Amino acid sequence: MSQKKVLITGAAGFLGSHLCDKFINENYYVIGMDNLITGDLRNIEHLFGKQNFVFYHHDVSKFVHVPDKLDYILHFASPASPIDYLKIPIQTLKVGSLGTHNLLGLAKSKNSRILVASTSEVYGDPLVHPQSEEYWGNVNPVGPRGVYDEAKRFQEAITMAYHTYHKLETRIVRIFNTYGPRMRLNDGRVLPAFIGQALRGEDLTAFGDGSQTRSFCYVDDLIDGIYRLLMSDYVYPVNIGNPDEITINDFAKEILKLTGSNKKVIYKPLPTDDPKQRQPDISLAKKILGWQPKISRENGLKITYNYFKNLPKERWEEDPYGRNFKK
C-alpha cells in the first residue's frame, strides 16, 4: 500500500506544526505550506531533512498546485490572534475566502478529503452559554473583529457548499482557546501574553474587569480531536475544546502562582466586541468522535510554562513577528 499524502496549510504556525508532527508520526507523507506572515520556521525545523516531509513557502490566497495524488488537506492557514488580524485585516479575509476557495478546488481536482479550521469566534459575543454547534452566533460584521469572524463564517459556508454541490468530502472543526508549546509570546492572546509578562517580571495585563471567561484546551488534546474528526464520516461543524471554564482574574492568579511572580494584575479597557464568555459544549464530539480532553489545565500549563522558560531569553522580548520590541 502506497504512503498516504497530506497537505497542511499554516504548517509553520502553532497548530499547523503540531499537526505536521502528528501526521509524520502516523507515517504520512506531509506537505507543509505557509507564507510565514505569522508562521515561524523554528516550529518545524526539526522536520527538515525527513524523507516524508517537504515544505512549500507559498500563500494559499494565490493558486495552489501540488503534484501527484493528495489524500487529505488540512486548511489551517490564517492569522488567529487579535494583534494579527487587526494588523493585517485584508490578508485575514483573503486567506479565509480566496485561500479556502483555492484549497477546496484543489481537493475537488485531487478527490481529496479536506478539513477546514474554523473557530469559536463564529459565535461572536455569545448570547447562549455554553456554545453548541446549533447556535448561530452574535457577530458584528463591521467591527474590528469582523475580519476574522466573518472570514471563518464564510469559510464554513463555502465548505458546506462544496460538500453539497460537488459532493466533496469535507470536515469543519470549530476550535476553542488552545495553548501549548510553540505559541507565540506577546501575540495578544491571554495565555502567552500572561506568561510572557511573568517571564519578563512585568505586571499582568487583563482587559475589562477580568470577569470574562475562557476555556483552555491543551494542544495535544486538540490535535487528537482534529485527527478523529478528519477520519470520521461527520460533515457538519464540531466543537473541539476544553469545557473547563475559568475567569480571566482566576486565570491570572494561576499564572502568577505557576511562575512564582510577585507582580499584580492591571486592567485596561475591554476591546470592542470582545466575547464575555467562551465555553464549548462538546457533547457532539463525545458522541460521534468518542473524544474529550484528557490533560488538565494544571498539567498543561506546567508543560507550556517550562517550554517558554527554556527558550532563549531574547525570545521572551520578541514581538509576534520575531522582532525585539524592547529595542
Secondary structure in CASP SS format (residue, H / E / C, confidence):
PFRMAT SS
TARGET T0000
AUTHOR 0000-0000-0000
METHOD secondary structure of the structure
MODEL  1
M C 1.00
S C 1.00
Q C 1.00
K C 1.00
K E 1.00
V E 1.00
L E 1.00
I E 1.00
T E 1.00
G C 1.00
A C 1.00
A C 1.00
G C 1.00
F H 1.00
L H 1.00
G H 1.00
S H 1.00
H H 1.00
L H 1.00
C H 1.00
D H 1.00
K H 1.00
F H 1.00
I H 1.00
N H 1.00
E C 1.00
N C 1.00
Y C 1.00
Y E 1.00
V E 1.00
I E 1.00
G E 1.00
M E 1.00
D E 1.00
N C 1.00
L C 1.00
I C 1.00
T C 1.00
G C 1.00
D C 1.00
L H 1.00
R H 1.00
N H 1.00
I C 1.00
E H 1.00
H H 1.00
L H 1.00
F C 1.00
G C 1.00
K C 1.00
Q C 1.00
N C 1.00
F E 1.00
V E 1.00
F E 1.00
Y E 1.00
H E 1.00
H C 1.00
D C 1.00
V C 1.00
S C 1.00
K C 1.00
F C 1.00
V C 1.00
H C 1.00
V C 1.00
P C 1.00
D C 1.00
K C 1.00
L C 1.00
D C 1.00
Y E 1.00
I E 1.00
L E 1.00
H E 1.00
F C 1.00
A C 1.00
S C 1.00
P C 1.00
A C 1.00
S C 1.00
P H 1.00
I H 1.00
D H 1.00
Y H 1.00
L H 1.00
K H 1.00
I C 1.00
P H 1.00
I H 1.00
Q H 1.00
T H 1.00
L H 1.00
K H 1.00
V H 1.00
G H 1.00
S H 1.00
L H 1.00
G H 1.00
T H 1.00
H H 1.00
N H 1.00
L H 1.00
L H 1.00
G H 1.00
L H 1.00
A H 1.00
K H 1.00
S H 1.00
K H 1.00
N C 1.00
S C 1.00
R E 1.00
I E 1.00
L E 1.00
V E 1.00
A E 1.00
S E 1.00
T E 1.00
S H 1.00
E H 1.00
V H 1.00
Y H 1.00
G E 1.00
D C 1.00
P C 1.00
L C 1.00
V C 1.00
H C 1.00
P C 1.00
Q E 1.00
S C 1.00
E C 1.00
E C 1.00
Y C 1.00
W C 1.00
G C 1.00
N E 1.00
V C 1.00
N C 1.00
P C 1.00
V C 1.00
G C 1.00
P C 1.00
R C 1.00
G H 1.00
V H 1.00
Y H 1.00
D H 1.00
E H 1.00
A H 1.00
K H 1.00
R H 1.00
F H 1.00
Q H 1.00
E H 1.00
A H 1.00
I H 1.00
T H 1.00
M H 1.00
A H 1.00
Y H 1.00
H H 1.00
T H 1.00
Y H 1.00
H H 1.00
K C 1.00
L C 1.00
E C 1.00
T E 1.00
R E 1.00
I E 1.00
V E 1.00
R E 1.00
I E 1.00
F C 1.00
N C 1.00
T E 1.00
Y E 1.00
G C 1.00
P C 1.00
R C 1.00
M C 1.00
R C 1.00
L C 1.00
N C 1.00
D C 1.00
G C 1.00
R C 1.00
V H 1.00
L H 1.00
P H 1.00
A H 1.00
F H 1.00
I H 1.00
G H 1.00
Q H 1.00
A H 1.00
L H 1.00
R C 1.00
G C 1.00
E C 1.00
D C 1.00
L E 1.00
T E 1.00
A E 1.00
F E 1.00
G C 1.00
D C 1.00
G C 1.00
S C 1.00
Q C 1.00
T E 1.00
R E 1.00
S E 1.00
F C 1.00
C E 1.00
Y E 1.00
V H 1.00
D H 1.00
D H 1.00
L H 1.00
I H 1.00
D H 1.00
G H 1.00
I H 1.00
Y H 1.00
R H 1.00
L H 1.00
L H 1.00
M C 1.00
S C 1.00
D C 1.00
Y C 1.00
V C 1.00
Y C 1.00
P C 1.00
V E 1.00
N E 1.00
I E 1.00
G C 1.00
N C 1.00
P C 1.00
D C 1.00
E E 1.00
I E 1.00
T E 1.00
I H 1.00
N H 1.00
D H 1.00
F H 1.00
A H 1.00
K H 1.00
E H 1.00
I H 1.00
L H 1.00
K H 1.00
L H 1.00
T H 1.00
G C 1.00
S C 1.00
N C 1.00
K C 1.00
K C 1.00
V E 1.00
I E 1.00
Y E 1.00
K E 1.00
P C 1.00
L C 1.00
P C 1.00
T C 1.00
D C 1.00
D C 1.00
P C 1.00
K C 1.00
Q C 1.00
R C 1.00
Q C 1.00
P E 1.00
D C 1.00
I C 1.00
S H 1.00
L H 1.00
A H 1.00
K H 1.00
K H 1.00
I H 1.00
L H 1.00
G C 1.00
W C 1.00
Q C 1.00
P C 1.00
K C 1.00
I C 1.00
S C 1.00
R H 1.00
E H 1.00
N H 1.00
G H 1.00
L H 1.00
K H 1.00
I H 1.00
T H 1.00
Y H 1.00
N H 1.00
Y H 1.00
F H 1.00
K H 1.00
N C 1.00
L C 1.00
P C 1.00
K H 1.00
E H 1.00
R H 1.00
W H 1.00
E C 1.00
E E 1.00
D C 1.00
P C 1.00
Y C 1.00
G C 1.00
R C 1.00
N E 1.00
F C 1.00
K C 1.00
K C 1.00
END
